[in-house]
Every structure is written in C-alpha cells, then in structure tokens.
Amino acid sequence: MSSLSASDLTTAPAATTRPAAGPADAELDDDYRLAIRIKDVKVDYRTIVNPRANTLRHTVTNFGKKSKDRRVRMVHAVRGVTLDIEHGKVLGVIGANGAGKSTLMRAIAGILPPSSGEIVVNGRISTLLALGVGFNGQLSGRDNVVLGSLAAGLSRRQVDERFQQITEWAELEGAIDLPMKAYSSGQYGRLAFAVSTHLEPDVLLVDEALSTGDAHFRRKSYDKMQELVGQARTIIIVSHGLAAIKEMCDDCVWMHQGEIVRQGSPDEVTEEYLEFQGVPRPKKSENASDETADDEIDPLDDAMSMEDI
C-alpha cells in the first residue's frame, strides 16, 4: 500500500453560512442550526518513551527509579480538524487505527480537552465511547442506572420514568439488583447501551459499541439506533464496520493521521477508503443479477450487517 499524507488529499470543504443581516447575525444563525461546531481543533499529548524499557526484567529492576534514557515524545493525535454537524444528521467516522477518531470523539464529549481550537455542542450529549465505561462494579445495576442518569442531567422523576424501560431493554429484570462485578460482559454491554440510548440525548456519540455482543444484542442495538435516527437525533458513529456506516449514516468523514481527508456520502467515502487500504472488492458473479451483487456482504463489514443478525 502506498504511503499517503493528509496534505496529499483534498480536505473537506468548510460549511457555508446562510445569508444574514450582518456577521454577528450570521454566526448566531449558523450556531443555532448546528448541533456540533468544531473549529480548527488540535489534540496533542506528551508521552514518555524509554527505548531500553522493553523487557520485564528491566521494568522490575528499575521500578521506582528515574531513568536517564527516558525521552518525551509529542503525539499529534488530532491536527486542525474543522467540522460542522447539523441537527438530525447521522455522521459516520472511519479510518485506520491511530487516525485520531476516538480522540476526536472524546474531545467532543468533553472528556479530553483540546490543545487548541473550539468545540461547541448544542444540546444534551450522551456517550457510548466504550460499553460500561463509568460504571462502578461494586454497585448494583440499579444504582448505576440511577447515578448515570442523574449525572447526565435527568431529574429523579425522569429517571424513575425511564428505569423500567432501561431494565426491560437490557433484559436484566432478574439481575438489576446484583453488583455489576457479577455481570457477564454481555449483561454489562446491554445495560450500558440501554442507559445511553434511553436518556433521549440531543447528541449521541457511539465509538465501536455496535461491533460488540452477540447477534441478538446487535439486532436490538440496530433497531434502537434506527429509532433514534427517526427522532431526528444527532448521532456520530465511529466504526470499522462499514456496513453499519453505509446503512445508518447520511454523511461520512474519513480521518487519516489526525486530519479529515474526505467528507461525503457514505458509499463514496467508504469505497475510496477501501481502495486506499488495498482491500479487494467482491467480484460480481456472471450469473448473478445486479440486485444480488449489491447485497453481497463485504468481509470487513462484520460489525452490523443485516445478514448476520
């Protein structure tokens, strides 16, 4: 595969602002229209590298000691990303590992502050960056649902109204009062997904959460996501499952080395991404109709394809 830098590709065009009376009015009008506005966001962090600390013996014998070989390396995870997302849009984010997708999601969620730039989110945000993150294993499922919902800004009355729906969706009626450290990974994931999606968020961030769990869970997850899409919620989905991106999203960005290198329709962007990755496309059978060929399942689309759920 040939090397490629983000500067070699055409960056996504900046969003246009509708005409208004003046600059200030135009900015207010655009901010109202947008669910998320990202302006030239950069995320840098420093990490300490010790070229000699590559063995267990070295780590154990030098535990607690300062090493003269330690070097500080600056990592530029996100490099000047600018992106506007309108209310009701479903945006897919694709890219290879290390492209900066998850870092950008954490910056949008407010978990990781950007080194520079600006991120504005209009509305209540709910994150599904990793199933179960933020849960306390010592507490019961019931306590985690209540605390998580209250932390998201719901009132106690709203929590009580949604609690039964969350429990039934997660299929944990008989285990909701057990400590979560006794839950299986599947139970953990179902409850985390149920809490995040039943908060009625204005903005939902999903990072690889759709690619976990068994077929039954993925079927329910897909249906719930489609329900949120029907409610005109703003959703950002990060996934290596390109079938999910093409099925659920109406816009897609491809990130490479911390930058957006393509933005457009999910079909076009995913095709270019696969071509860049050197992934061979399925060959059409001579006896197969066009409709049958279109329904062939890509071997990489294993996160959310209708054939396996």
Residue frames relative to the residue before (quaternion, step in Angstrom):
aa qw qx qy qz dx dy dz
M 1.0000 0.0000 0.0000 0.0000 0.00 0.00 0.00
S 0.4253 -0.7170 0.4927 0.2496 3.57 -0.80 0.97
S 0.5284 -0.6307 0.4660 0.3253 3.51 -1.18 0.67
L 0.0552 -0.7939 0.6055 -0.0074 3.53 -1.16 0.62
S 0.1448 -0.7627 0.6235 0.0926 3.54 -0.93 0.83
A 0.6302 -0.5653 0.3734 0.3793 3.54 -1.15 0.60
S 0.6328 0.5524 -0.3431 0.4203 3.58 1.08 -0.62
D 0.6025 0.5716 -0.3579 0.4268 3.59 1.25 -0.35
L 0.7132 0.4225 -0.2418 0.5043 3.56 1.21 -0.34
T 0.5604 -0.5938 0.4586 0.3508 3.52 -1.29 0.35
T 0.3577 -0.7462 0.5192 0.2136 3.56 -0.68 1.02
A 0.6340 -0.5423 0.3872 0.3924 3.53 -1.25 0.48
P 0.4823 -0.6781 0.4637 0.3043 3.59 -0.91 0.82
A 0.5281 -0.6307 0.4651 0.3270 3.53 -1.11 0.67
A 0.5424 -0.6250 0.4508 0.3346 3.54 -1.10 0.71
T 0.3874 -0.7220 0.5238 0.2330 3.55 -0.99 0.81
T 0.3611 -0.7237 0.5524 0.2017 3.53 -1.18 0.66
R 0.4668 -0.6816 0.4830 0.2902 3.57 -0.88 0.88
P 0.5921 -0.5855 0.3999 0.3831 3.62 -1.04 0.64
A 0.0269 0.7803 -0.6230 0.0486 3.52 -1.08 0.79
A 0.7326 -0.4503 0.2853 0.4232 3.52 -1.33 0.16
G 0.8061 -0.0830 0.0922 0.5786 3.55 0.98 -0.79
P 0.7354 -0.4203 0.2811 0.4511 3.60 -1.25 0.11
A 0.6689 0.4993 -0.3151 0.4517 3.57 0.88 -0.87
D 0.6618 0.4999 -0.3033 0.4693 3.57 0.94 -0.90
A 0.6356 0.5327 -0.3347 0.4473 3.58 0.99 -0.77
E 0.6646 0.5029 -0.3117 0.4563 3.56 0.96 -0.84
L 0.6490 0.5051 -0.3196 0.4707 3.58 0.97 -0.79
D 0.6484 0.5231 -0.3151 0.4545 3.58 0.98 -0.86
D 0.6734 0.4943 -0.2913 0.4661 3.57 0.96 -0.87
D 0.6431 0.5204 -0.3229 0.4598 3.58 0.98 -0.81
Y 0.6441 0.5186 -0.3273 0.4573 3.58 1.03 -0.74
R 0.6681 0.5138 -0.2944 0.4505 3.56 1.06 -0.79
L 0.7157 0.4707 -0.2406 0.4564 3.56 1.09 -0.73
A 0.3722 -0.6887 0.5748 0.2384 3.53 -1.15 0.71
I 0.7874 0.0499 0.0009 0.6144 3.56 1.07 -0.81
R 0.0460 -0.7662 0.6406 0.0201 3.55 -0.99 0.88
I 0.0578 -0.7844 0.6172 -0.0181 3.55 -0.77 1.13
K 0.0515 -0.8180 0.5724 -0.0237 3.57 -0.61 1.17
D 0.8492 -0.2113 0.1192 0.4690 3.54 -0.65 1.22
V 0.1929 0.8178 -0.5143 0.1716 3.58 0.88 0.99
K 0.0385 -0.7671 0.6404 -0.0018 3.51 -0.99 0.98
V 0.0771 -0.7707 0.6315 0.0362 3.55 -1.06 0.82
D 0.0286 0.7887 -0.6096 0.0743 3.55 -0.55 1.24
Y 0.0365 0.7873 -0.6155 -0.0033 3.54 -1.12 0.58
R 0.3874 -0.7222 0.5316 0.2137 3.51 -1.19 0.60
T 0.0563 -0.7800 0.6229 0.0230 3.52 -1.07 0.77
I 0.3878 -0.7196 0.5326 0.2193 3.55 -1.09 0.74
V 0.1021 -0.7993 0.5920 0.0134 3.54 -0.78 1.08
N 0.0631 -0.7688 0.6359 0.0229 3.56 -0.94 0.96
P 0.3296 -0.7938 0.4701 0.2006 3.62 -0.23 1.19
R 0.6828 0.4833 -0.2973 0.4601 3.60 1.15 -0.45
A 0.6230 0.5603 -0.3386 0.4281 3.57 1.23 -0.43
N 0.3570 0.7466 -0.4848 0.2830 3.55 0.62 1.12
T 0.6895 0.4015 -0.2903 0.5284 3.57 1.24 0.30
L 0.5922 -0.5695 0.4364 0.3668 3.54 -1.22 0.52
R 0.6248 0.5524 -0.3416 0.4334 3.58 0.99 -0.79
H 0.6592 0.5024 -0.3106 0.4654 3.58 0.93 -0.87
T 0.6517 0.5264 -0.3150 0.4460 3.56 0.97 -0.86
V 0.6892 0.4825 -0.2817 0.4614 3.59 0.94 -0.93
T 0.7135 0.4666 -0.2700 0.4475 3.60 0.81 -0.97
N 0.7563 0.3509 -0.2045 0.5130 3.58 1.13 -0.52
F 0.3048 0.7738 -0.5040 0.2331 3.57 1.24 0.37
G 0.8255 0.2014 -0.1769 0.4967 3.56 -0.81 1.03
K 0.6297 0.5284 -0.3380 0.4583 3.57 1.26 -0.08
K 0.4417 -0.6645 0.5295 0.2879 3.55 -1.15 0.58
S 0.2302 -0.7864 0.5627 0.1092 3.55 -0.87 0.95
K 0.4249 -0.7027 0.5156 0.2448 3.55 -1.01 0.87
D 0.6358 0.5578 -0.3190 0.4276 3.56 1.27 -0.34
R 0.4864 0.6830 -0.4362 0.3266 3.57 1.23 -0.15
R 0.0860 -0.7873 0.6103 0.0170 3.52 -0.99 0.92
V 0.3558 -0.7177 0.5591 0.2138 3.54 -1.09 0.73
R 0.0842 -0.7967 0.5984 0.0139 3.55 -0.76 1.08
M 0.2929 -0.7495 0.5709 0.1629 3.55 -0.91 0.96
V 0.1521 -0.7859 0.5972 0.0512 3.55 -0.77 1.10
H 0.1868 -0.7716 0.6014 0.0900 3.57 -0.76 1.08
A 0.1490 -0.8505 0.5015 0.0542 3.56 0.14 1.34
V 0.7767 0.0820 -0.0312 0.6237 3.58 1.03 -0.82
R 0.1289 -0.8387 0.5292 -0.0017 3.54 -0.70 1.14
G 0.8470 -0.2348 0.1179 0.4621 3.54 -0.10 1.30
V 0.2173 0.7961 -0.5332 0.1864 3.58 0.83 0.96
T 0.0373 -0.7624 0.6460 0.0016 3.55 -0.99 0.94
L 0.1710 0.7900 -0.5594 0.1836 3.56 -0.67 1.11
D 0.1327 -0.7677 0.6235 0.0648 3.57 -0.98 0.92
I 0.0816 -0.7931 0.6035 0.0071 3.57 -0.87 1.00
E 0.3131 -0.7756 0.5225 0.1656 3.57 -0.60 1.13
H 0.6379 -0.5137 0.4130 0.3982 3.53 -1.30 0.41
G 0.8140 0.2760 -0.2059 0.4677 3.56 -1.02 0.84
K 0.5437 0.6174 -0.4037 0.4003 3.59 1.25 0.00
V 0.2082 -0.7273 0.6360 0.1521 3.55 -1.24 0.57
L 0.0840 -0.8287 0.5531 -0.0194 3.55 -0.36 1.31
G 0.2003 -0.7591 0.6085 0.1158 3.55 -0.94 0.93
V 0.1380 -0.7737 0.6149 0.0658 3.56 -1.06 0.81
I 0.0106 -0.8060 0.5904 -0.0418 3.57 -0.66 1.13
G 0.2835 0.7410 -0.5789 0.1882 3.52 -1.30 0.30
A 0.6091 -0.5613 0.4154 0.3761 3.54 -1.25 0.40
N 0.6580 -0.4711 0.3908 0.4386 3.56 -1.29 0.21
G 0.7863 0.2844 -0.2314 0.4974 3.56 -0.92 0.94
A 0.4706 0.6964 -0.4332 0.3254 3.58 1.26 0.16
G 0.5731 -0.6094 0.3735 0.4009 3.60 1.24 -0.29
K 0.3727 0.7604 -0.4697 0.2494 3.60 1.27 0.10
S 0.7260 0.4333 -0.2556 0.4689 3.58 0.70 -1.06
T 0.6057 0.5482 -0.3541 0.4552 3.58 1.07 -0.65
L 0.6514 0.5032 -0.3135 0.4735 3.57 0.96 -0.85
M 0.6385 0.5273 -0.3284 0.4543 3.61 0.97 -0.80
R 0.6687 0.4903 -0.3018 0.4705 3.57 0.93 -0.82
A 0.6194 0.5226 -0.3423 0.4754 3.57 1.10 -0.60
I 0.6412 0.5110 -0.3224 0.4730 3.60 0.99 -0.81
A 0.6860 0.4916 -0.2782 0.4587 3.57 1.01 -0.86
G 0.4974 -0.6659 0.4278 0.3552 3.60 1.21 -0.30
I 0.4661 0.6817 -0.4420 0.3501 3.58 1.27 0.14
L 0.7828 0.1910 -0.0717 0.5878 3.54 1.05 -0.86
P 0.3074 -0.7738 0.5167 0.1994 3.63 -0.41 1.12
P 0.4637 -0.6767 0.4863 0.3009 3.61 -0.93 0.79
S 0.5323 -0.6209 0.4682 0.3347 3.56 -1.14 0.62
S 0.7710 -0.0943 0.0592 0.6270 3.57 1.16 -0.64
G 0.6221 0.5265 -0.4077 0.4118 3.54 -1.24 0.35
E 0.3710 -0.7267 0.5466 0.1886 3.54 -1.34 -0.02
I 0.0640 -0.7648 0.6405 0.0276 3.55 -1.09 0.84
V 0.0372 -0.7884 0.6137 -0.0177 3.57 -0.77 1.09
V 0.0625 -0.7831 0.6187 0.0007 3.57 -0.80 1.07
N 0.1753 -0.7878 0.5857 0.0748 3.57 -0.72 1.10
G 0.7648 0.3093 -0.2542 0.5047 3.57 -0.42 1.22
R 0.6412 -0.5114 0.4076 0.4016 3.54 -1.36 0.15
I 0.1903 -0.7982 0.5677 0.0666 3.53 -0.86 1.03
S 0.0799 -0.7698 0.6323 0.0341 3.56 -1.06 0.83
T 0.1992 -0.8145 0.5397 0.0748 3.56 -0.86 0.96
L 0.0523 -0.7426 0.6670 0.0285 3.50 -1.18 0.75
L 0.0898 0.8515 -0.5073 0.0972 3.52 0.81 1.12
A 0.7521 -0.0960 0.0453 0.6504 3.57 1.20 -0.53
L 0.5049 -0.6943 0.4110 0.3068 3.54 -0.68 1.07
G 0.8304 0.2249 -0.1801 0.4769 3.54 -0.79 1.05
V 0.4490 0.6758 -0.4753 0.3404 3.60 1.21 -0.07
G 0.7642 0.3258 -0.2630 0.4906 3.57 -0.82 1.01
F 0.5677 0.5719 -0.3940 0.4419 3.58 1.23 -0.19
N 0.3186 -0.7203 0.5886 0.1823 3.53 -1.21 0.69
G 0.3833 -0.7718 0.4649 0.2031 3.55 -0.44 1.23
Q 0.6259 0.5478 -0.3441 0.4356 3.59 1.16 -0.47
L 0.6742 0.4771 -0.2899 0.4836 3.58 1.20 -0.50
S 0.5762 -0.5799 0.4455 0.3652 3.55 -1.25 0.37
G 0.6593 -0.4849 0.3897 0.4224 3.53 -1.29 0.26
R 0.6182 0.5542 -0.3355 0.4451 3.58 1.02 -0.80
D 0.6834 0.4869 -0.2908 0.4596 3.58 0.85 -0.98
N 0.6566 0.5134 -0.3130 0.4554 3.58 0.99 -0.80
V 0.6201 0.5288 -0.3403 0.4691 3.58 1.05 -0.73
V 0.6792 0.4927 -0.2923 0.4588 3.58 0.85 -0.96
L 0.7004 0.4681 -0.2828 0.4586 3.59 0.79 -1.00
G 0.6564 0.5160 -0.3135 0.4524 3.58 0.96 -0.82
S 0.6703 0.4956 -0.2950 0.4669 3.57 0.99 -0.82
L 0.6473 0.5032 -0.3186 0.4757 3.57 0.98 -0.79
A 0.6475 0.5191 -0.3184 0.4581 3.59 1.00 -0.80
A 0.6565 0.5090 -0.3032 0.4669 3.58 1.18 -0.58
G 0.6389 -0.5706 0.3133 0.4098 3.60 1.27 0.00
L 0.4953 0.6490 -0.4465 0.3662 3.60 1.22 0.14
S 0.4674 -0.6405 0.5243 0.3104 3.55 -1.21 0.53
R 0.6549 -0.5100 0.3628 0.4236 3.58 -1.21 0.31
R 0.6198 0.5369 -0.3463 0.4556 3.58 1.07 -0.66
Q 0.6573 0.4985 -0.3094 0.4730 3.58 0.97 -0.82
V 0.6181 0.5357 -0.3433 0.4616 3.58 1.05 -0.71
D 0.6617 0.5088 -0.3041 0.4591 3.56 0.92 -0.92
E 0.6500 0.5274 -0.3155 0.4470 3.59 1.03 -0.77
R 0.7456 0.4091 -0.2148 0.4802 3.58 1.03 -0.78
F 0.5017 0.7059 -0.4176 0.2751 3.58 1.17 -0.49
Q 0.6767 0.4928 -0.3047 0.4543 3.58 0.84 -0.93
Q 0.6373 0.5244 -0.3288 0.4591 3.60 1.00 -0.78
I 0.6500 0.5188 -0.3117 0.4596 3.57 0.97 -0.87
T 0.6764 0.5016 -0.2936 0.4524 3.57 0.88 -0.96
E 0.6831 0.4795 -0.2939 0.4659 3.57 0.89 -0.89
W 0.6452 0.5170 -0.3382 0.4495 3.61 0.94 -0.79
A 0.7013 0.4547 -0.2563 0.4855 3.57 1.02 -0.86
E 0.3280 -0.7713 0.4817 0.2559 3.60 1.31 -0.18
L 0.4805 0.6680 -0.4199 0.3829 3.55 0.96 0.96
E 0.1929 0.8217 -0.5193 0.1342 3.58 1.12 0.57
G 0.7427 0.4082 -0.2284 0.4792 3.59 1.00 -0.77
A 0.7548 0.3662 -0.2052 0.5041 3.60 1.22 -0.17
I 0.4138 0.7544 -0.4491 0.2409 3.59 1.24 -0.01
D 0.7193 0.4226 -0.2540 0.4893 3.62 1.14 -0.52
L 0.5042 0.6154 -0.4419 0.4145 3.59 1.25 0.22
P 0.5568 -0.5769 0.4500 0.3932 3.62 -1.13 0.47
M 0.5358 -0.6771 0.4014 0.3055 3.57 -0.93 0.88
K 0.5405 0.6035 -0.4189 0.4102 3.60 1.19 -0.22
A 0.6526 0.4931 -0.3120 0.4834 3.58 1.27 -0.30
Y 0.5183 0.6517 -0.4122 0.3698 3.61 1.26 -0.09
S 0.4610 -0.6151 0.5532 0.3212 3.52 -1.24 0.47
S 0.6615 -0.4929 0.3639 0.4325 3.59 -1.24 0.26
G 0.6327 0.5367 -0.3313 0.4493 3.58 1.07 -0.69
Q 0.6534 0.4951 -0.3090 0.4821 3.59 0.97 -0.84
Y 0.6185 0.5510 -0.3269 0.4550 3.55 1.03 -0.84
G 0.7000 0.4869 -0.2672 0.4489 3.54 0.85 -1.03
R 0.6515 0.5228 -0.3229 0.4449 3.58 0.95 -0.86
L 0.6733 0.4881 -0.3064 0.4631 3.57 0.92 -0.85
A 0.6422 0.5204 -0.3305 0.4556 3.59 0.96 -0.81
F 0.6640 0.4932 -0.3046 0.4723 3.58 0.92 -0.87
A 0.6485 0.5304 -0.3183 0.4436 3.57 0.95 -0.87
V 0.6585 0.5038 -0.3165 0.4608 3.59 0.90 -0.90
S 0.6941 0.5024 -0.2880 0.4276 3.59 0.80 -1.00
T 0.7596 0.4032 -0.2133 0.4636 3.57 0.91 -0.88
H 0.6786 0.4750 -0.3045 0.4702 3.62 1.18 -0.31
L 0.5041 0.6438 -0.4315 0.3810 3.59 1.24 0.18
E 0.3383 -0.7537 0.4814 0.2928 3.58 1.34 -0.10
P 0.1086 0.8304 -0.5385 0.0927 3.59 0.73 1.03
D 0.4854 -0.6176 0.5252 0.3272 3.54 -1.26 0.44
V 0.7764 0.1287 -0.0466 0.6152 3.55 1.14 -0.79
L 0.0685 -0.7915 0.6072 0.0098 3.58 -0.82 1.03
L 0.1521 -0.7762 0.6090 0.0593 3.55 -0.87 1.05
V 0.0343 -0.8048 0.5915 -0.0357 3.57 -0.70 1.11
D 0.0211 -0.8109 0.5837 -0.0350 3.57 -0.59 1.17
E 0.8460 -0.1854 0.0544 0.4969 3.57 -0.29 1.35
A 0.4129 0.7282 -0.4682 0.2829 3.61 1.18 0.25
L 0.6430 0.5477 -0.3282 0.4228 3.60 1.14 -0.50
S 0.6646 0.5247 -0.3070 0.4344 3.59 1.20 -0.30
T 0.6261 0.5240 -0.3448 0.4632 3.59 1.24 0.17
G 0.7007 0.4780 -0.3374 0.4083 3.53 -1.29 0.28
D 0.6038 -0.5668 0.4220 0.3689 3.52 -1.34 0.18
A 0.7444 -0.4172 0.2766 0.4418 3.56 -1.35 0.07
H 0.6306 0.5415 -0.3374 0.4419 3.60 1.01 -0.77
F 0.6665 0.4942 -0.3026 0.4689 3.58 0.94 -0.88
R 0.6651 0.5016 -0.3128 0.4563 3.59 0.94 -0.82
R 0.6088 0.5378 -0.3522 0.4649 3.58 1.10 -0.64
K 0.6830 0.4734 -0.2850 0.4777 3.58 0.89 -0.92
S 0.6284 0.5349 -0.3314 0.4573 3.57 1.03 -0.79
Y 0.6454 0.5231 -0.3134 0.4599 3.55 0.94 -0.90
D 0.6645 0.5013 -0.3057 0.4622 3.60 0.90 -0.92
K 0.6643 0.5000 -0.3105 0.4608 3.59 0.95 -0.84
M 0.6412 0.5101 -0.3297 0.4690 3.57 0.99 -0.76
Q 0.6369 0.5160 -0.3268 0.4704 3.58 0.99 -0.76
E 0.6153 0.5384 -0.3406 0.4642 3.58 1.08 -0.68
L 0.6589 0.4951 -0.3051 0.4771 3.59 0.97 -0.84
V 0.6177 0.5336 -0.3404 0.4668 3.57 1.04 -0.75
G 0.6613 0.5161 -0.2990 0.4549 3.58 1.00 -0.84
Q 0.6703 0.4752 -0.2856 0.4932 3.57 1.23 -0.47
A 0.4645 -0.7082 0.4161 0.3310 3.58 1.33 0.23
R 0.2814 0.7333 -0.5582 0.2675 3.56 0.94 0.88
T 0.4169 -0.6692 0.5485 0.2785 3.54 -1.19 0.55
I 0.0041 -0.8204 0.5677 -0.0689 3.57 -0.64 1.15
I 0.1032 -0.7482 0.6514 0.0714 3.54 -1.11 0.81
I 0.0862 -0.8055 0.5862 0.0012 3.56 -0.71 1.10
V 0.1123 -0.7497 0.6498 0.0560 3.55 -0.86 1.05
S 0.2251 0.7862 -0.5411 0.1961 3.57 -0.61 1.08
H 0.3810 -0.6726 0.5836 0.2485 3.51 -1.29 0.58
G 0.5696 0.5692 -0.3843 0.4515 3.58 1.28 -0.15
L 0.2327 -0.8307 0.4896 0.1267 3.55 -0.02 1.26
A 0.5499 0.5967 -0.4023 0.4240 3.60 1.17 -0.41
A 0.6445 0.5137 -0.3192 0.4678 3.59 1.01 -0.80
I 0.6396 0.5276 -0.3237 0.4558 3.57 0.98 -0.84
K 0.7090 0.4583 -0.2657 0.4655 3.59 0.83 -0.97
E 0.6744 0.5130 -0.2967 0.4405 3.57 1.06 -0.72
M 0.8167 0.3325 -0.1261 0.4545 3.56 0.85 -0.99
C 0.7267 0.4682 -0.2446 0.4392 3.60 1.07 -0.67
D 0.2678 -0.7482 0.5803 0.1782 3.55 -1.20 0.54
D 0.7497 0.1668 -0.1603 0.6201 3.58 1.32 0.14
C 0.0786 -0.8090 0.5825 0.0056 3.57 -1.10 0.63
V 0.0931 -0.7613 0.6374 0.0738 3.55 -1.14 0.71
W 0.2436 -0.7400 0.6137 0.1286 3.51 -1.17 0.75
M 0.1548 -0.7955 0.5830 0.0575 3.56 -0.70 1.13
H 0.0244 0.7785 -0.6252 0.0496 3.52 -1.08 0.85
Q 0.8470 -0.0553 -0.0127 0.5285 3.56 -0.75 1.14
G 0.7585 -0.4349 0.2007 0.4419 3.54 0.90 1.01
E 0.7111 0.4053 -0.2541 0.5153 3.58 1.25 0.05
I 0.4555 -0.6291 0.5449 0.3159 3.54 -1.30 0.38
V 0.1183 -0.8236 0.5534 0.0376 3.56 -0.62 1.13
R 0.7875 0.0883 -0.0735 0.6055 3.59 1.23 -0.31
Q 0.0373 0.7559 -0.6536 0.0068 3.53 -1.19 0.66
G 0.3699 0.7176 -0.5226 0.2742 3.55 -0.88 0.95
S 0.7738 -0.2939 0.2307 0.5115 3.55 -1.18 -0.50
P 0.6047 -0.5927 0.3826 0.3698 3.63 -1.00 0.72
D 0.6411 0.5332 -0.3394 0.4353 3.61 0.94 -0.81
E 0.7028 0.4732 -0.2764 0.4537 3.58 0.82 -0.98
V 0.6883 0.4896 -0.2933 0.4478 3.58 0.86 -0.95
T 0.6705 0.4899 -0.3128 0.4611 3.60 0.91 -0.84
E 0.6199 0.5346 -0.3493 0.4560 3.59 1.03 -0.69
E 0.6657 0.4873 -0.3026 0.4773 3.59 0.95 -0.86
Y 0.6356 0.5351 -0.3262 0.4510 3.56 1.02 -0.79
L 0.6726 0.4835 -0.2987 0.4739 3.60 0.90 -0.87
E 0.6289 0.5276 -0.3333 0.4638 3.56 1.04 -0.73
F 0.6478 0.5114 -0.3103 0.4717 3.58 1.01 -0.83
Q 0.6833 0.4804 -0.2787 0.4741 3.57 1.03 -0.80
G 0.4480 -0.7130 0.4410 0.3106 3.58 1.23 -0.21
V 0.3846 0.7195 -0.4836 0.3170 3.56 1.17 0.58
P 0.3788 -0.7329 0.5085 0.2467 3.64 -0.65 1.00
R 0.3922 -0.7195 0.5272 0.2249 3.54 -0.98 0.85
P 0.5823 -0.5847 0.4200 0.3776 3.63 -1.06 0.61
K 0.3702 -0.7273 0.5346 0.2195 3.55 -0.93 0.89
K 0.4499 -0.6863 0.5071 0.2634 3.53 -1.02 0.85
S 0.4327 -0.6861 0.5219 0.2638 3.53 -0.98 0.86
E 0.5509 -0.6336 0.4282 0.3343 3.57 -1.02 0.78
N 0.7282 0.4211 -0.2334 0.4877 3.57 1.09 -0.70
A 0.5916 0.5835 -0.3699 0.4154 3.55 1.25 -0.18
S 0.4651 -0.6614 0.5137 0.2869 3.53 -1.11 0.72
D 0.6673 -0.4945 0.3651 0.4206 3.56 -1.27 0.30
E 0.6364 0.5378 -0.3320 0.4422 3.56 1.02 -0.81
T 0.6560 0.5017 -0.3153 0.4675 3.57 0.98 -0.83
A 0.6480 0.5266 -0.3216 0.4465 3.56 0.99 -0.86
D 0.6485 0.5246 -0.3246 0.4459 3.57 0.98 -0.78
D 0.6946 0.4803 -0.2756 0.4593 3.55 1.14 -0.58
E 0.4269 0.6978 -0.4788 0.3188 3.60 1.23 0.02
I 0.3893 -0.7377 0.5103 0.2092 3.54 -1.00 0.86
D 0.4038 -0.7016 0.5376 0.2361 3.53 -0.80 1.05
P 0.5159 -0.6639 0.4333 0.3244 3.64 -0.87 0.82
L 0.6638 0.4880 -0.3169 0.4699 3.61 1.15 -0.43
D 0.6458 0.5448 -0.3305 0.4206 3.58 1.15 -0.45
D 0.2439 0.8144 -0.4909 0.1907 3.56 0.65 1.10
A 0.5401 0.6556 -0.4004 0.3438 3.58 1.22 -0.06
M 0.8108 -0.0763 0.0919 0.5730 3.58 0.93 -0.79
S 0.2521 0.7518 -0.5716 0.2110 3.60 0.37 1.16
M 0.5537 -0.6470 0.4155 0.3197 3.51 -1.00 0.83
E 0.6061 0.5843 -0.3635 0.3989 3.60 1.16 -0.47
D 0.7671 0.3745 -0.2175 0.4732 3.59 0.98 -0.71
I 0.6890 0.3817 -0.3110 0.5319 3.57 1.24 0.31
